[in-house]
Amino acid sequence: MNIYSPYRTITREQFLFHEMRIVAKLILQGLEDKEIIDRIVKENLFQYPTERSLRNISRVCLARFRQTDSLALTNLVANGSSTAAKQACLFLMMNYYRIVWEFMIQVIGQKYILKDNSLTKMDLNSFFSSLQAQNETVASWSDTTIRKCKQVIKSVLIENGYLDHSRSEVLNPVLLDLNVKEAIENLGMKEALCAFNWL
């Protein structure tokens, strides 16, 4: 993750596990990005109601894969167990969205390091308040945008087993798949491992 990369909102771009699996399989078939998008649209592989949404989300998924450019992670998303594939998707999401990267390392990673198994609304609020104070882009986001970003982060945590449900304030000890760990290490990004409870 480039610490100078811009902050992107995550209001519309959810975890997209099902979609990432499909895109990963198409990448492994050796298709070009345009061919992948055209195939998804033509066959409505995401089962979306509009061509525009199909194209938009196809581009989002491709951008996450291209940003990290890891064949190992693409393989894991396409063919790995559900847990491994979700962890690979989470890392790809972290590496594409600076806000997710910083939250997962500065909040979740620190919780694991400090053996603190609580994750409260205050933790999320403090993270975003601090970010707004430090960064003009994030400071310019509306309350609605911030609220939606918090919801997306929370749903990502639930989907990956960090939280049991939306009202839970107990941070579960996740178990990092060793293939995902190896892929992250091979990218030279060991600092991300604390976000997966690998200390």
C-alpha positions in Angstrom: 0.0 0.0 0.0 1.4 3.4 -1.0 1.0 5.7 2.0 0.6 8.6 -0.5 -2.3 7.1 -2.4 -5.5 9.0 -2.3 -8.4 8.1 0.0 -11.3 6.6 -1.9 -14.8 6.2 -0.5 -16.2 2.7 -0.2 -19.8 3.7 -0.1 -20.9 1.7 -3.1 -18.1 -0.8 -3.4 -18.8 -3.6 -1.0 -16.7 -6.7 -0.2 -18.0 -8.3 -3.5 -16.8 -11.8 -2.7 -19.1 -13.6 -5.2 -18.1 -11.1 -7.9 -14.3 -11.3 -7.1 -14.5 -15.1 -7.4 -16.0 -14.9 -10.9 -13.5 -12.2 -12.1 -10.5 -14.2 -10.7 -11.6 -17.3 -12.7 -11.8 -15.2 -15.9 -8.4 -13.6 -15.2 -6.9 -17.1 -14.9 -8.4 -18.0 -18.3 -6.0 -15.4 -19.7 -8.7 -12.9 -20.8 -7.9 -9.2 -21.2 -9.8 -6.8 -19.0 -12.1 -5.7 -21.8 -12.9 -9.3 -22.6 -13.7 -10.0 -19.0 -16.1 -7.1 -18.7 -17.8 -7.9 -22.0 -18.3 -11.6 -20.9 -19.7 -10.6 -17.5 -22.1 -8.2 -19.2 -23.1 -10.5 -22.0 -23.8 -13.5 -19.7 -24.9 -11.3 -16.7 -22.5 -13.4 -14.5 -23.2 -11.2 -11.5 -27.0 -11.5 -11.9 -27.4 -7.7 -11.7 -30.4 -5.8 -13.1 -28.5 -3.3 -15.3 -25.6 -3.4 -17.7 -24.1 -0.2 -16.1 -23.9 -1.9 -12.7 -22.3 -5.0 -14.3 -19.6 -2.8 -16.0 -19.0 -0.7 -12.9 -18.5 -3.6 -10.5 -16.5 -5.6 -13.0 -14.0 -2.6 -13.2 -13.9 -2.4 -9.4 -13.0 -6.1 -9.1 -10.4 -5.9 -11.8 -8.9 -2.8 -10.3 -8.4 -4.6 -7.0 -6.6 -7.5 -8.7 -4.5 -5.3 -10.9 -3.4 -3.0 -8.0 -1.8 -5.9 -6.2 -0.9 -8.0 -9.3 -0.5 -11.3 -7.5 -1.1 -14.5 -9.3 -1.1 -16.4 -6.0 -3.8 -14.3 -4.5 -5.9 -14.4 -7.8 -5.6 -18.2 -7.6 -6.7 -18.3 -4.0 -9.7 -16.1 -4.8 -10.7 -18.3 -7.7 -9.9 -21.8 -6.3 -9.2 -21.5 -2.6 -11.4 -22.5 0.3 -14.1 -20.0 1.3 -12.0 -18.8 4.2 -8.7 -18.4 2.2 -10.5 -16.8 -0.7 -12.2 -14.3 1.6 -9.0 -13.4 3.3 -7.3 -12.9 -0.1 -10.2 -10.7 -1.1 -9.9 -8.7 2.1 -6.2 -8.1 1.5 -6.9 -7.1 -2.1 -9.5 -4.6 -0.8 -7.0 -3.3 1.8 -4.4 -2.8 -0.8 -6.8 -0.9 -3.1 -8.5 1.3 -0.5 -6.2 3.2 1.8 -9.0 3.7 4.3 -9.5 -0.1 4.6 -5.7 -0.6 4.9 -5.3 1.9 7.7 -8.4 0.7 9.6 -7.3 -3.0 9.4 -3.8 -2.3 10.6 -4.2 0.7 12.9 -7.4 -0.5 14.6 -7.8 -4.3 14.1 -4.1 -5.1 14.0 -3.5 -3.0 17.2 -6.3 -4.7 18.9 -4.7 -8.1 18.3 -1.3 -6.9 19.3 -2.7 -5.5 22.6 -4.8 -8.6 23.1 -7.9 -6.4 23.2 -10.9 -8.4 22.0 -13.3 -5.4 22.0 -14.4 -3.5 19.0 -16.9 -0.8 19.7 -18.7 1.9 17.9 -16.3 4.3 19.6 -13.3 2.6 17.9 -14.9 3.2 14.5 -15.9 6.8 15.3 -12.4 7.6 16.7 -10.7 6.2 13.6 -12.8 8.4 11.3 -12.6 11.5 13.5 -8.8 11.2 13.6 -8.7 10.7 9.8 -10.9 13.7 9.2 -8.7 15.9 11.4 -5.6 14.7 9.4 -6.8 14.6 5.8 -8.6 17.3 3.7 -10.2 14.7 1.4 -11.8 12.7 4.2 -12.7 16.0 6.0 -14.7 16.9 3.0 -16.8 13.8 3.0 -20.4 14.2 4.2 -21.8 12.6 7.4 -23.8 10.2 5.1 -20.6 9.1 3.3 -18.7 8.5 6.6 -21.7 6.6 8.0 -21.8 4.4 4.8 -18.1 3.8 5.0 -18.4 2.6 8.6 -21.3 0.2 7.5 -19.2 -1.2 4.7 -16.2 -1.8 7.0 -18.4 -3.5 9.6 -20.0 -5.7 7.0 -16.5 -6.7 5.7 -15.6 -7.6 9.3 -18.7 -9.8 9.7 -18.2 -11.5 6.3 -14.6 -12.4 7.3 -15.5 -13.7 10.8 -14.0 -10.8 12.8 -17.5 -10.0 14.2 -20.4 -12.3 14.7 -23.1 -9.8 13.7 -23.6 -6.0 13.3 -24.2 -5.4 17.0 -21.3 -7.5 18.3 -18.6 -5.7 20.1 -16.4 -8.8 20.5 -13.5 -9.1 18.1 -13.0 -12.8 17.2 -9.5 -14.2 16.9 -9.3 -15.0 13.1 -7.0 -17.7 11.8 -4.9 -16.7 8.8 -4.7 -19.2 6.0 -1.0 -20.1 5.4 -1.3 -19.7 1.7 -2.6 -16.2 2.0 0.1 -15.4 4.5 2.8 -16.6 2.1 1.3 -14.6 -0.8 1.3 -11.4 1.3 4.9 -12.1 2.5 6.0 -12.6 -1.1 4.7 -9.2 -2.0 6.9 -7.7 0.8 3.9 -6.6 2.8 4.4 -8.3 6.1 3.1 -5.2 7.9 -0.4 -6.3 6.8 -0.3 -9.6 8.7 -1.3 -8.1 12.1 -4.7 -7.3 10.5 -5.2 -11.1 10.2 -4.1 -11.8 13.8 -0.7 -13.0 12.7 1.7 -11.5 15.3 
